[in-house]
Amino acid sequence: MYGKNASPNTESPPHAPAPGALLADTSRGDRVGEFRGVAGPYWSLRPVGGGREWEVEPRYVRPASLMEQLRARTARLNARSRGEVL
């Protein structure tokens, strides 16, 4: 499923954003994650509510929309209220 819906950016690879910036991974169905850093040719993203990091090529990343940011932050706050995130 992920490979079929992947829509790479046609622009040149963007510069790395600031750590903690919320980005959408278009190769994984617009999954939102926090930018953690650069790992070779890949960018490391982590789910906003905590969890396992994943790596993605920069061409498959775009800034998260305001709605996506709100959903991700709300999910993190809900997880924190349940004691799942510190």
TORKE-716356 format. One record per atom (N, C-alpha, C, O): residue in one letter; chain; atom name; y, z, x. Coordinates in nm, 4 decimals. Each point is the difference from the previous one (the first is absolute). Layout:
# residues N
@rest->A kette->A atom->CA v->Y w->Z u->X;
...
# end
This chain:
# residues 86
@rest->M kette->A atom->N v->-0.1180 w->0.0000 u->0.0815;
@rest->M kette->A atom->CA v->0.1180 w->0.0000 u->-0.0815;
@rest->M kette->A atom->C v->0.1253 w->0.0000 u->0.0865;
@rest->M kette->A atom->O v->0.0949 w->-0.0724 u->-0.0300;
@rest->Y kette->A atom->N v->-0.0924 w->0.1508 u->0.1351;
@rest->Y kette->A atom->CA v->0.1214 w->0.0116 u->0.0787;
@rest->Y kette->A atom->C v->0.0388 w->-0.1315 u->0.0649;
@rest->Y kette->A atom->O v->0.1171 w->-0.0380 u->-0.0025;
@rest->G kette->A atom->N v->-0.2130 w->-0.0317 u->0.0603;
@rest->G kette->A atom->CA v->0.0308 w->-0.1235 u->0.0685;
@rest->G kette->A atom->C v->0.0515 w->-0.1090 u->-0.0934;
@rest->G kette->A atom->O v->0.0843 w->-0.0806 u->0.0395;
@rest->K kette->A atom->N v->-0.1340 w->0.0775 u->-0.1622;
@rest->K kette->A atom->CA v->0.0414 w->-0.1041 u->-0.0937;
@rest->K kette->A atom->C v->0.1436 w->0.0178 u->-0.0464;
@rest->K kette->A atom->O v->0.0683 w->-0.0988 u->-0.0273;
@rest->N kette->A atom->N v->-0.0212 w->0.2216 u->0.0179;
@rest->N kette->A atom->CA v->0.1346 w->0.0267 u->-0.0487;
@rest->N kette->A atom->C v->0.1019 w->0.0135 u->0.1121;
@rest->N kette->A atom->O v->0.1175 w->0.0260 u->-0.0258;
@rest->A kette->A atom->N v->-0.1609 w->-0.0431 u->0.1481;
@rest->A kette->A atom->CA v->0.0910 w->0.0173 u->0.1132;
@rest->A kette->A atom->C v->0.1057 w->-0.1097 u->-0.0023;
@rest->A kette->A atom->O v->-0.0313 w->-0.1181 u->-0.0151;
@rest->S kette->A atom->N v->0.1551 w->0.1587 u->0.0303;
@rest->S kette->A atom->CA v->0.1092 w->-0.0970 u->0.0052;
@rest->S kette->A atom->C v->0.0857 w->0.0308 u->0.1215;
@rest->S kette->A atom->O v->0.0903 w->0.0834 u->-0.0066;
@rest->P kette->A atom->N v->-0.1187 w->-0.1509 u->0.1181;
@rest->P kette->A atom->CA v->0.0749 w->0.0306 u->0.1217;
@rest->P kette->A atom->C v->0.1462 w->-0.0397 u->-0.0139;
@rest->P kette->A atom->O v->0.0337 w->-0.0954 u->-0.0700;
@rest->N kette->A atom->N v->0.0520 w->0.1702 u->0.1377;
@rest->N kette->A atom->CA v->0.1409 w->-0.0355 u->0.0056;
@rest->N kette->A atom->C v->0.0133 w->-0.1260 u->0.0841;
@rest->N kette->A atom->O v->-0.0716 w->-0.0163 u->0.0987;
@rest->T kette->A atom->N v->0.1618 w->-0.0721 u->-0.1362;
@rest->T kette->A atom->CA v->0.0204 w->-0.1229 u->0.0753;
@rest->T kette->A atom->C v->0.1052 w->0.0177 u->0.1083;
@rest->T kette->A atom->O v->0.0189 w->-0.0890 u->0.0829;
@rest->E kette->A atom->N v->0.0492 w->0.2016 u->-0.0825;
@rest->E kette->A atom->CA v->0.1028 w->0.0273 u->0.0988;
@rest->E kette->A atom->C v->-0.0636 w->0.0401 u->0.1324;
@rest->E kette->A atom->O v->-0.1194 w->0.0293 u->0.0059;
@rest->S kette->A atom->N v->0.1994 w->-0.0281 u->0.0998;
@rest->S kette->A atom->CA v->-0.0496 w->0.0485 u->0.1283;
@rest->S kette->A atom->C v->-0.0298 w->0.1492 u->-0.0125;
@rest->S kette->A atom->O v->0.0592 w->0.0677 u->-0.0841;
@rest->P kette->A atom->N v->-0.1507 w->-0.0155 u->0.1668;
@rest->P kette->A atom->CA v->-0.0345 w->0.1424 u->-0.0115;
@rest->P kette->A atom->C v->0.1249 w->0.0876 u->0.0113;
@rest->P kette->A atom->O v->0.0800 w->-0.0160 u->0.0921;
@rest->P kette->A atom->N v->-0.0648 w->0.1078 u->-0.1858;
@rest->P kette->A atom->CA v->0.1186 w->0.0863 u->0.0012;
@rest->P kette->A atom->C v->-0.0060 w->0.1033 u->0.1121;
@rest->P kette->A atom->O v->-0.1056 w->0.0261 u->0.0577;
@rest->H kette->A atom->N v->0.2195 w->0.0305 u->-0.0294;
@rest->H kette->A atom->CA v->0.0048 w->0.1087 u->0.0968;
@rest->H kette->A atom->C v->-0.0600 w->0.1239 u->-0.0648;
@rest->H kette->A atom->O v->0.0055 w->0.0163 u->-0.1219;
@rest->A kette->A atom->N v->-0.0615 w->0.0688 u->0.2024;
@rest->A kette->A atom->CA v->-0.0630 w->0.1214 u->-0.0519;
@rest->A kette->A atom->C v->0.1046 w->0.0886 u->-0.0674;
@rest->A kette->A atom->O v->0.1072 w->0.0228 u->0.0560;
@rest->P kette->A atom->N v->-0.1375 w->0.0267 u->-0.1744;
@rest->P kette->A atom->CA v->0.0932 w->0.0893 u->-0.0693;
@rest->P kette->A atom->C v->-0.0053 w->0.1410 u->0.0588;
@rest->P kette->A atom->O v->-0.0793 w->0.0288 u->0.0896;
@rest->A kette->A atom->N v->0.1634 w->0.0561 u->-0.1409;
@rest->A kette->A atom->CA v->0.0009 w->0.1402 u->0.0434;
@rest->A kette->A atom->C v->-0.1262 w->0.0698 u->-0.0503;
@rest->A kette->A atom->O v->-0.0473 w->-0.0306 u->-0.1095;
@rest->P kette->A atom->N v->-0.0079 w->0.1232 u->0.1870;
@rest->P kette->A atom->CA v->-0.1160 w->0.0758 u->-0.0478;
@rest->P kette->A atom->C v->0.0320 w->0.0682 u->-0.1332;
@rest->P kette->A atom->O v->0.1078 w->0.0565 u->-0.0182;
@rest->G kette->A atom->N v->-0.2036 w->-0.0630 u->-0.0739;
@rest->G kette->A atom->CA v->0.0178 w->0.0595 u->-0.1322;
@rest->G kette->A atom->C v->0.0498 w->-0.0976 u->-0.1048;
@rest->G kette->A atom->O v->0.0008 w->0.0329 u->-0.1186;
@rest->A kette->A atom->N v->0.0410 w->-0.1529 u->0.1596;
@rest->A kette->A atom->CA v->0.0457 w->-0.1003 u->-0.0961;
@rest->A kette->A atom->C v->-0.1168 w->-0.0397 u->-0.0897;
@rest->A kette->A atom->O v->-0.1136 w->-0.0113 u->0.0461;
@rest->L kette->A atom->N v->0.1418 w->-0.0095 u->-0.1730;
@rest->L kette->A atom->CA v->-0.1041 w->-0.0382 u->-0.0947;
@rest->L kette->A atom->C v->-0.0115 w->-0.1521 u->-0.0043;
@rest->L kette->A atom->O v->0.0980 w->-0.0711 u->-0.0223;
@rest->L kette->A atom->N v->-0.2213 w->0.0230 u->0.0444;
@rest->L kette->A atom->CA v->-0.0275 w->-0.1424 u->0.0052;
@rest->L kette->A atom->C v->-0.1163 w->-0.0337 u->-0.0918;
@rest->L kette->A atom->O v->-0.0867 w->0.0836 u->-0.0255;
@rest->A kette->A atom->N v->0.0855 w->-0.2070 u->-0.0239;
@rest->A kette->A atom->CA v->-0.1099 w->-0.0484 u->-0.0837;
@rest->A kette->A atom->C v->-0.0835 w->-0.0972 u->0.0824;
@rest->A kette->A atom->O v->0.0534 w->-0.0911 u->0.0633;
@rest->D kette->A atom->N v->-0.1839 w->0.1111 u->-0.0648;
@rest->D kette->A atom->CA v->-0.0950 w->-0.0846 u->0.0720;
@rest->D kette->A atom->C v->-0.0517 w->-0.1055 u->-0.0981;
@rest->D kette->A atom->O v->-0.0807 w->0.0311 u->-0.0876;
@rest->T kette->A atom->N v->0.1270 w->-0.1560 u->0.1021;
@rest->T kette->A atom->CA v->-0.0387 w->-0.1050 u->-0.0942;
@rest->T kette->A atom->C v->-0.1445 w->-0.0447 u->0.0183;
@rest->T kette->A atom->O v->-0.0559 w->-0.0638 u->-0.0892;
@rest->S kette->A atom->N v->-0.0056 w->0.0957 u->0.2022;
@rest->S kette->A atom->CA v->-0.1400 w->-0.0372 u->0.0204;
@rest->S kette->A atom->C v->-0.0944 w->0.0963 u->-0.0710;
@rest->S kette->A atom->O v->-0.1201 w->-0.0259 u->-0.0078;
@rest->R kette->A atom->N v->0.1721 w->0.1353 u->-0.0433;
@rest->R kette->A atom->CA v->-0.0807 w->0.0992 u->-0.0716;
@rest->R kette->A atom->C v->0.0577 w->0.0274 u->-0.1384;
@rest->R kette->A atom->O v->0.0064 w->0.1149 u->-0.0438;
@rest->G kette->A atom->N v->0.0348 w->-0.2196 u->-0.0237;
@rest->G kette->A atom->CA v->0.0475 w->0.0152 u->-0.1375;
@rest->G kette->A atom->C v->0.1289 w->0.0791 u->-0.0108;
@rest->G kette->A atom->O v->0.0165 w->0.0776 u->-0.0941;
@rest->D kette->A atom->N v->0.0749 w->-0.0953 u->0.1873;
@rest->D kette->A atom->CA v->0.1294 w->0.0690 u->0.0011;
@rest->D kette->A atom->C v->-0.0140 w->0.1521 u->0.0106;
@rest->D kette->A atom->O v->0.0791 w->0.0749 u->-0.0572;
@rest->R kette->A atom->N v->-0.1790 w->-0.0317 u->0.1299;
@rest->R kette->A atom->CA v->-0.0192 w->0.1435 u->0.0249;
@rest->R kette->A atom->C v->0.1180 w->0.0535 u->0.0806;
@rest->R kette->A atom->O v->0.0382 w->-0.0589 u->0.1012;
@rest->V kette->A atom->N v->0.0193 w->0.1697 u->-0.1456;
@rest->V kette->A atom->CA v->0.1183 w->0.0574 u->0.0644;
@rest->V kette->A atom->C v->-0.0424 w->0.1063 u->0.1004;
@rest->V kette->A atom->O v->-0.0877 w->0.0820 u->-0.0271;
@rest->G kette->A atom->N v->0.1517 w->-0.0851 u->0.1435;
@rest->G kette->A atom->CA v->-0.0281 w->0.0986 u->0.1024;
@rest->G kette->A atom->C v->0.1232 w->0.0281 u->0.0836;
@rest->G kette->A atom->O v->0.0954 w->-0.0778 u->0.0018;
@rest->E kette->A atom->N v->-0.0995 w->0.1907 u->0.0675;
@rest->E kette->A atom->CA v->0.1080 w->0.0377 u->0.0922;
@rest->E kette->A atom->C v->-0.0268 w->-0.0669 u->0.1342;
@rest->E kette->A atom->O v->-0.1130 w->0.0000 u->0.0489;
@rest->F kette->A atom->N v->0.2163 w->-0.0563 u->0.0092;
@rest->F kette->A atom->CA v->-0.0133 w->-0.0582 u->0.1334;
@rest->F kette->A atom->C v->-0.0161 w->0.1135 u->0.0999;
@rest->F kette->A atom->O v->0.0790 w->0.0944 u->0.0010;
@rest->R kette->A atom->N v->-0.1824 w->-0.1041 u->0.0835;
@rest->R kette->A atom->CA v->-0.0282 w->0.1050 u->0.0981;
@rest->R kette->A atom->C v->0.0283 w->-0.0451 u->0.1424;
@rest->R kette->A atom->O v->0.0335 w->0.0825 u->0.0850;
@rest->G kette->A atom->N v->-0.0464 w->-0.2124 u->-0.0572;
@rest->G kette->A atom->CA v->0.0237 w->-0.0479 u->0.1351;
@rest->G kette->A atom->C v->-0.0682 w->-0.1328 u->0.0248;
@rest->G kette->A atom->O v->-0.0638 w->-0.0568 u->-0.0887;
@rest->V kette->A atom->N v->0.0783 w->0.0088 u->0.2103;
@rest->V kette->A atom->CA v->-0.0571 w->-0.1278 u->0.0409;
@rest->V kette->A atom->C v->-0.1241 w->0.0269 u->0.0836;
@rest->V kette->A atom->O v->0.0015 w->0.0835 u->0.0904;
@rest->A kette->A atom->N v->-0.1079 w->-0.1546 u->-0.1212;
@rest->A kette->A atom->CA v->-0.1254 w->0.0116 u->0.0749;
@rest->A kette->A atom->C v->-0.0405 w->-0.1399 u->0.0441;
@rest->A kette->A atom->O v->-0.0731 w->-0.0696 u->-0.0706;
@rest->G kette->A atom->N v->0.1207 w->0.0291 u->0.1870;
@rest->G kette->A atom->CA v->-0.0263 w->-0.1355 u->0.0477;
@rest->G kette->A atom->C v->0.0717 w->-0.0994 u->-0.0900;
@rest->G kette->A atom->O v->0.1202 w->0.0135 u->-0.0229;
@rest->P kette->A atom->N v->-0.1922 w->-0.1140 u->-0.0291;
@rest->P kette->A atom->CA v->0.0643 w->-0.0976 u->-0.0881;
@rest->P kette->A atom->C v->0.0072 w->0.0467 u->-0.1457;
@rest->P kette->A atom->O v->0.0483 w->-0.0739 u->-0.0858;
@rest->Y kette->A atom->N v->-0.0951 w->0.1941 u->0.0572;
@rest->Y kette->A atom->CA v->-0.0063 w->0.0495 u->-0.1371;
@rest->Y kette->A atom->C v->0.0997 w->0.1129 u->-0.0238;
@rest->Y kette->A atom->O v->0.0471 w->0.0651 u->0.0932;
@rest->W kette->A atom->N v->-0.0172 w->-0.0446 u->-0.2191;
@rest->W kette->A atom->CA v->0.0802 w->0.1152 u->-0.0416;
@rest->W kette->A atom->C v->-0.0921 w->0.0993 u->-0.0687;
@rest->W kette->A atom->O v->-0.0876 w->-0.0395 u->-0.0770;
@rest->S kette->A atom->N v->0.1065 w->0.1673 u->0.1039;
@rest->S kette->A atom->CA v->-0.0790 w->0.1054 u->-0.0627;
@rest->S kette->A atom->C v->0.0741 w->0.0529 u->-0.1214;
@rest->S kette->A atom->O v->0.1175 w->0.0359 u->0.0076;
@rest->L kette->A atom->N v->-0.1884 w->-0.0319 u->-0.1201;
@rest->L kette->A atom->CA v->0.0550 w->0.0548 u->-0.1236;
@rest->L kette->A atom->C v->-0.0899 w->0.1128 u->-0.0474;
@rest->L kette->A atom->O v->-0.1203 w->-0.0002 u->0.0261;
@rest->R kette->A atom->N v->0.1789 w->0.0960 u->-0.0955;
@rest->R kette->A atom->CA v->-0.0751 w->0.1140 u->-0.0534;
@rest->R kette->A atom->C v->0.0367 w->0.0165 u->-0.1456;
@rest->R kette->A atom->O v->0.1172 w->-0.0138 u->-0.0350;
@rest->P kette->A atom->N v->-0.2138 w->0.0429 u->-0.0519;
@rest->P kette->A atom->CA v->0.0336 w->0.0231 u->-0.1406;
@rest->P kette->A atom->C v->0.1046 w->0.1109 u->-0.0125;
@rest->P kette->A atom->O v->-0.0027 w->0.0974 u->0.0753;
@rest->V kette->A atom->N v->0.0929 w->-0.1125 u->-0.1689;
@rest->V kette->A atom->CA v->0.1092 w->0.0958 u->-0.0167;
@rest->V kette->A atom->C v->-0.0533 w->0.1380 u->-0.0372;
@rest->V kette->A atom->O v->0.0549 w->0.1007 u->0.0446;
@rest->G kette->A atom->N v->-0.1590 w->-0.0942 u->-0.1239;
@rest->G kette->A atom->CA v->-0.0566 w->0.1280 u->-0.0413;
@rest->G kette->A atom->C v->-0.0946 w->0.0597 u->0.1025;
@rest->G kette->A atom->O v->-0.0662 w->0.0999 u->-0.0281;
@rest->G kette->A atom->N v->0.0587 w->-0.1588 u->0.1453;
@rest->G kette->A atom->CA v->-0.0928 w->0.0468 u->0.1024;
@rest->G kette->A atom->C v->-0.1268 w->-0.0818 u->-0.0035;
@rest->G kette->A atom->O v->-0.0297 w->-0.0656 u->-0.0999;
@rest->G kette->A atom->N v->-0.0429 w->0.0691 u->0.2049;
@rest->G kette->A atom->CA v->-0.1244 w->-0.0750 u->0.0063;
@rest->G kette->A atom->C v->-0.0122 w->-0.0768 u->0.1292;
@rest->G kette->A atom->O v->0.0751 w->0.0210 u->0.0952;
@rest->R kette->A atom->N v->-0.1701 w->-0.1090 u->-0.0944;
@rest->R kette->A atom->CA v->-0.0359 w->-0.0739 u->0.1204;
@rest->R kette->A atom->C v->0.0963 w->-0.1161 u->0.0253;
@rest->R kette->A atom->O v->0.0307 w->-0.0778 u->-0.0903;
@rest->E kette->A atom->N v->0.0157 w->0.0680 u->0.2137;
@rest->E kette->A atom->CA v->0.0884 w->-0.1098 u->0.0393;
@rest->E kette->A atom->C v->-0.0772 w->-0.1307 u->0.0027;
@rest->E kette->A atom->O v->-0.1220 w->-0.0012 u->0.0163;
@rest->W kette->A atom->N v->0.1944 w->-0.1087 u->-0.0324;
@rest->W kette->A atom->CA v->-0.0583 w->-0.1315 u->0.0172;
@rest->W kette->A atom->C v->0.0968 w->-0.0865 u->0.0788;
@rest->W kette->A atom->O v->0.1192 w->0.0296 u->0.0087;
@rest->E kette->A atom->N v->-0.1718 w->-0.1360 u->0.0481;
@rest->E kette->A atom->CA v->0.0823 w->-0.0910 u->0.0793;
@rest->E kette->A atom->C v->0.0110 w->-0.1329 u->-0.0719;
@rest->E kette->A atom->O v->-0.0930 w->-0.0442 u->-0.0675;
@rest->V kette->A atom->N v->0.2090 w->-0.0189 u->0.0833;
@rest->V kette->A atom->CA v->0.0267 w->-0.1272 u->-0.0671;
@rest->V kette->A atom->C v->0.0874 w->-0.0858 u->0.0909;
@rest->V kette->A atom->O v->0.0814 w->0.0515 u->0.0766;
@rest->E kette->A atom->N v->-0.0991 w->-0.1816 u->-0.0862;
@rest->E kette->A atom->CA v->0.0859 w->-0.0914 u->0.0734;
@rest->E kette->A atom->C v->0.1392 w->0.0037 u->-0.0626;
@rest->E kette->A atom->O v->0.0122 w->0.0036 u->-0.1225;
@rest->P kette->A atom->N v->0.0914 w->-0.0046 u->0.2037;
@rest->P kette->A atom->CA v->0.1370 w->0.0076 u->-0.0534;
@rest->P kette->A atom->C v->0.0342 w->-0.1104 u->-0.1000;
@rest->P kette->A atom->O v->0.0850 w->0.0202 u->-0.0867;
@rest->R kette->A atom->N v->-0.1493 w->-0.1355 u->0.0971;
@rest->R kette->A atom->CA v->0.0323 w->-0.1084 u->-0.0931;
@rest->R kette->A atom->C v->-0.0441 w->0.0298 u->-0.1423;
@rest->R kette->A atom->O v->0.0462 w->-0.0665 u->-0.0927;
@rest->Y kette->A atom->N v->-0.1339 w->0.1642 u->0.0721;
@rest->Y kette->A atom->CA v->-0.0457 w->0.0367 u->-0.1334;
@rest->Y kette->A atom->C v->0.0750 w->0.1207 u->-0.0562;
@rest->Y kette->A atom->O v->-0.0419 w->0.0572 u->-0.1006;
@rest->V kette->A atom->N v->0.1508 w->-0.0184 u->0.1637;
@rest->V kette->A atom->CA v->0.0735 w->0.1194 u->-0.0418;
@rest->V kette->A atom->C v->0.1378 w->-0.0395 u->-0.0505;
@rest->V kette->A atom->O v->0.0658 w->-0.0883 u->0.0551;
@rest->R kette->A atom->N v->-0.0243 w->0.1553 u->-0.1603;
@rest->R kette->A atom->CA v->0.1355 w->-0.0173 u->-0.0525;
@rest->R kette->A atom->C v->0.0526 w->0.1371 u->-0.0381;
@rest->R kette->A atom->O v->-0.0783 w->0.0925 u->-0.0216;
@rest->P kette->A atom->N v->0.2108 w->-0.0779 u->0.0129;
@rest->P kette->A atom->CA v->0.0547 w->0.1285 u->-0.0452;
@rest->P kette->A atom->C v->-0.0461 w->0.0289 u->-0.1425;
@rest->P kette->A atom->O v->-0.0058 w->-0.0901 u->-0.0838;
@rest->A kette->A atom->N v->-0.0263 w->0.2134 u->0.0576;
@rest->A kette->A atom->CA v->-0.0406 w->0.0394 u->-0.1352;
@rest->A kette->A atom->C v->0.1201 w->-0.0067 u->-0.0931;
@rest->A kette->A atom->O v->0.1113 w->0.0366 u->0.0378;
@rest->S kette->A atom->N v->-0.1346 w->-0.0836 u->-0.1597;
@rest->S kette->A atom->CA v->0.1074 w->-0.0047 u->-0.0991;
@rest->S kette->A atom->C v->0.0358 w->0.1431 u->-0.0418;
@rest->S kette->A atom->O v->-0.0741 w->0.0944 u->0.0278;
@rest->L kette->A atom->N v->0.1866 w->-0.0805 u->-0.0935;
@rest->L kette->A atom->CA v->0.0413 w->0.1339 u->-0.0444;
@rest->L kette->A atom->C v->-0.1031 w->0.0618 u->-0.0934;
@rest->L kette->A atom->O v->-0.0260 w->0.1201 u->0.0081;
@rest->M kette->A atom->N v->-0.0333 w->-0.1999 u->-0.0966;
@rest->M kette->A atom->CA v->-0.1020 w->0.0514 u->-0.0916;
@rest->M kette->A atom->C v->-0.1239 w->0.0447 u->0.0772;
@rest->M kette->A atom->O v->-0.0570 w->0.1048 u->-0.0303;
@rest->E kette->A atom->N v->0.0154 w->-0.1822 u->0.1286;
@rest->E kette->A atom->CA v->-0.1157 w->0.0377 u->0.0819;
@rest->E kette->A atom->C v->0.0275 w->0.1272 u->0.0782;
@rest->E kette->A atom->O v->-0.0885 w->0.0843 u->0.0142;
@rest->Q kette->A atom->N v->0.2097 w->-0.0695 u->0.0364;
@rest->Q kette->A atom->CA v->0.0370 w->0.1214 u->0.0721;
@rest->Q kette->A atom->C v->-0.0046 w->0.1209 u->-0.0919;
@rest->Q kette->A atom->O v->-0.0506 w->0.1056 u->0.0380;
@rest->L kette->A atom->N v->0.1029 w->-0.1209 u->-0.1580;
@rest->L kette->A atom->CA v->0.0001 w->0.1102 u->-0.0963;
@rest->L kette->A atom->C v->-0.1426 w->0.0412 u->-0.0356;
@rest->L kette->A atom->O v->-0.0311 w->0.1190 u->-0.0050;
@rest->R kette->A atom->N v->-0.0552 w->-0.2167 u->-0.0197;
@rest->R kette->A atom->CA v->-0.1402 w->0.0312 u->-0.0330;
@rest->R kette->A atom->C v->-0.0690 w->0.0729 u->0.1145;
@rest->R kette->A atom->O v->-0.0719 w->0.0975 u->-0.0217;
@rest->A kette->A atom->N v->0.0941 w->-0.1455 u->0.1439;
@rest->A kette->A atom->CA v->-0.0644 w->0.0607 u->0.1165;
@rest->A kette->A atom->C v->0.0486 w->0.1428 u->0.0212;
@rest->A kette->A atom->O v->-0.0798 w->0.0895 u->0.0275;
@rest->R kette->A atom->N v->0.2092 w->-0.0684 u->-0.0402;
@rest->R kette->A atom->CA v->0.0535 w->0.1353 u->0.0209;
@rest->R kette->A atom->C v->-0.0429 w->0.0948 u->-0.1113;
@rest->R kette->A atom->O v->-0.0256 w->0.1177 u->0.0251;
@rest->T kette->A atom->N v->0.0179 w->-0.1679 u->-0.1467;
@rest->T kette->A atom->CA v->-0.0469 w->0.0829 u->-0.1113;
@rest->T kette->A atom->C v->-0.1463 w->0.0380 u->0.0207;
@rest->T kette->A atom->O v->-0.0386 w->0.1143 u->-0.0245;
@rest->A kette->A atom->N v->-0.0425 w->-0.2093 u->0.0693;
@rest->A kette->A atom->CA v->-0.1411 w->0.0297 u->0.0271;
@rest->A kette->A atom->C v->-0.0125 w->0.1060 u->0.1085;
@rest->A kette->A atom->O v->-0.0866 w->0.0871 u->-0.0088;
@rest->R kette->A atom->N v->0.1721 w->-0.0930 u->0.1113;
@rest->R kette->A atom->CA v->-0.0036 w->0.0997 u->0.1072;
@rest->R kette->A atom->C v->0.0381 w->0.1375 u->-0.0531;
@rest->R kette->A atom->O v->-0.0653 w->0.0993 u->0.0320;
@rest->L kette->A atom->N v->0.1697 w->-0.0931 u->-0.1124;
@rest->L kette->A atom->CA v->0.0421 w->0.1289 u->-0.0556;
@rest->L kette->A atom->C v->-0.1068 w->0.0584 u->-0.0911;
@rest->L kette->A atom->O v->-0.0228 w->0.1210 u->0.0011;
@rest->N kette->A atom->N v->-0.0427 w->-0.2053 u->-0.0798;
@rest->N kette->A atom->CA v->-0.1082 w->0.0485 u->-0.0862;
@rest->N kette->A atom->C v->-0.1161 w->0.0535 u->0.0833;
@rest->N kette->A atom->O v->-0.0562 w->0.1046 u->-0.0323;
@rest->A kette->A atom->N v->0.0200 w->-0.1753 u->0.1388;
@rest->A kette->A atom->CA v->-0.1082 w->0.0468 u->0.0880;
@rest->A kette->A atom->C v->0.0390 w->0.1313 u->0.0655;
@rest->A kette->A atom->O v->-0.0831 w->0.0896 u->0.0151;
@rest->R kette->A atom->N v->0.2095 w->-0.0780 u->0.0236;
@rest->R kette->A atom->CA v->0.0470 w->0.1245 u->0.0626;
@rest->R kette->A atom->C v->-0.0061 w->0.1164 u->-0.0986;
@rest->R kette->A atom->O v->-0.0370 w->0.1112 u->0.0378;
@rest->S kette->A atom->N v->0.0727 w->-0.1356 u->-0.1626;
@rest->S kette->A atom->CA v->-0.0042 w->0.1079 u->-0.0999;
@rest->S kette->A atom->C v->-0.1428 w->0.0453 u->-0.0284;
@rest->S kette->A atom->O v->-0.0225 w->0.1135 u->-0.0420;
@rest->R kette->A atom->N v->-0.0742 w->-0.2030 u->0.0652;
@rest->R kette->A atom->CA v->-0.1415 w->0.0369 u->-0.0185;
@rest->R kette->A atom->C v->-0.0578 w->0.0629 u->0.1257;
@rest->R kette->A atom->O v->-0.1162 w->0.0406 u->0.0001;
@rest->G kette->A atom->N v->0.1948 w->-0.0315 u->0.1073;
@rest->G kette->A atom->CA v->-0.0467 w->0.0590 u->0.1251;
@rest->G kette->A atom->C v->-0.0770 w->-0.0965 u->0.0880;
@rest->G kette->A atom->O v->-0.0662 w->0.0429 u->0.0945;
@rest->E kette->A atom->N v->0.0731 w->-0.1720 u->-0.1229;
@rest->E kette->A atom->CA v->-0.0734 w->-0.0983 u->0.0791;
@rest->E kette->A atom->C v->0.0769 w->-0.0446 u->0.1231;
@rest->E kette->A atom->O v->-0.0600 w->-0.0505 u->0.0948;
@rest->V kette->A atom->N v->0.1926 w->0.0681 u->-0.0943;
@rest->V kette->A atom->CA v->0.0847 w->-0.0449 u->0.1105;
@rest->V kette->A atom->C v->0.0892 w->0.1156 u->0.0406;
@rest->V kette->A atom->O v->0.0513 w->0.0722 u->-0.0854;
@rest->L kette->A atom->N v->-0.0326 w->-0.0543 u->0.2151;
@rest->L kette->A atom->CA v->0.0897 w->0.1053 u->0.0474;
@rest->L kette->A atom->C v->0.1396 w->-0.0525 u->0.0144;
@rest->L kette->A atom->O v->0.0901 w->0.0742 u->0.0390;
# end
